[in-house]
């Protein structure tokens, strides 16, 4: 029996000798409504959680890409620094009158 069937049984108070049947019917209807609302909220939370996992995976991927780009940038920086140091050495030797320049 699903929850809706149980609610229908409780809501069917026609011919019930119970004096508070109408109040009971109202309370059961309210409980069913709240239960449906809670189910909607739980469904929404599950969807948010699934979206969160996707976002975490994308951010993790971006961080990995950033690490790779940072390593490439550091390597390029080292090459530029080496070339600038060599150029500075050549210019220094030229300014000082070709002292120590390789021929």
C-alpha positions as CSV (number, residue, x, y, z in Angstrom):
1,X,0.0,0.0,0.0
2,X,1.4,3.4,-1.0
3,X,1.1,6.4,1.3
4,X,-1.7,7.9,-0.8
5,X,-3.8,4.8,-0.4
6,X,-3.5,4.9,3.3
7,X,-4.5,8.6,3.3
8,X,-7.6,7.8,1.1
9,X,-8.7,5.1,3.6
10,X,-8.4,7.6,6.5
11,X,-10.2,10.4,4.5
12,X,-13.1,8.2,3.7
13,X,-15.2,8.9,6.8
14,X,-18.7,8.6,5.3
15,X,-20.9,6.7,7.6
16,X,-18.3,6.8,10.4
17,X,-19.8,6.8,13.9
18,X,-16.8,8.8,15.1
19,X,-17.9,12.3,16.1
20,X,-14.6,14.0,15.2
21,X,-14.3,12.4,11.8
22,X,-14.3,15.7,10.0
23,X,-11.5,17.0,12.2
24,X,-9.6,13.8,11.7
25,X,-10.1,14.1,7.9
26,X,-8.7,17.7,8.0
27,X,-5.7,16.7,10.0
28,X,-4.9,13.7,7.7
29,X,-5.3,16.0,4.6
30,X,-2.9,18.5,6.2
31,X,-0.4,15.7,7.0
32,X,-0.6,14.4,3.4
33,X,0.0,18.0,2.1
34,X,3.1,18.5,4.4
35,X,4.4,15.1,3.4
36,X,4.2,16.1,-0.3
37,X,6.0,19.4,0.5
38,X,8.8,17.6,2.3
39,X,9.2,15.2,-0.6
40,X,9.5,18.2,-3.0
41,X,12.1,19.7,-0.7
42,X,14.1,16.5,-0.6
43,X,14.0,16.2,-4.4
44,X,15.3,19.7,-4.7
45,X,18.1,19.0,-2.2
46,X,19.1,15.9,-4.1
47,X,19.3,17.9,-7.3
48,X,21.4,20.6,-5.6
49,X,23.8,18.0,-4.2
50,X,24.2,16.4,-7.7
51,X,24.9,19.9,-9.2
52,X,27.4,20.5,-6.4
53,X,29.4,17.4,-7.3
54,X,29.6,18.6,-10.9
55,X,30.8,22.0,-9.8
56,X,33.5,20.5,-7.5
57,X,34.7,18.3,-10.4
58,X,34.9,21.4,-12.8
59,X,36.8,23.4,-10.2
60,X,39.2,20.6,-9.6
61,X,39.8,20.3,-13.3
62,X,40.4,24.0,-13.5
63,X,42.9,23.9,-10.7
64,X,44.7,21.1,-12.5
65,X,44.8,23.1,-15.6
66,X,46.1,26.1,-13.6
67,X,48.9,24.0,-12.1
68,X,50.0,22.9,-15.6
69,X,49.9,26.5,-16.9
70,X,51.8,27.7,-13.9
71,X,54.6,25.1,-14.6
72,X,54.7,26.2,-18.2
73,X,54.9,29.8,-17.2
74,X,57.8,29.1,-14.7
75,X,59.7,27.2,-17.4
76,X,59.3,30.1,-19.9
77,X,60.3,32.6,-17.1
78,X,63.5,30.6,-16.5
79,X,64.4,30.6,-20.2
80,X,63.8,34.3,-20.5
81,X,65.9,34.9,-17.4
82,X,68.8,32.8,-18.9
83,X,68.6,34.7,-22.2
84,X,68.5,38.1,-20.5
85,X,71.5,37.1,-18.3
86,X,73.4,36.1,-21.4
87,X,72.5,39.4,-23.1
88,X,73.5,41.4,-20.1
89,X,76.8,39.6,-20.1
90,X,77.4,40.4,-23.7
91,X,76.4,44.1,-23.3
92,X,78.6,44.3,-20.2
93,X,81.6,43.0,-22.1
94,X,81.0,45.3,-25.0
95,X,80.7,48.3,-22.7
96,X,83.9,47.4,-20.9
97,X,85.9,47.0,-24.1
98,X,85.5,43.4,-25.2
99,X,87.1,42.1,-22.1
100,X,86.3,38.4,-21.6
101,X,84.1,38.1,-24.7
102,X,84.4,34.7,-26.4
103,X,85.7,35.0,-30.0
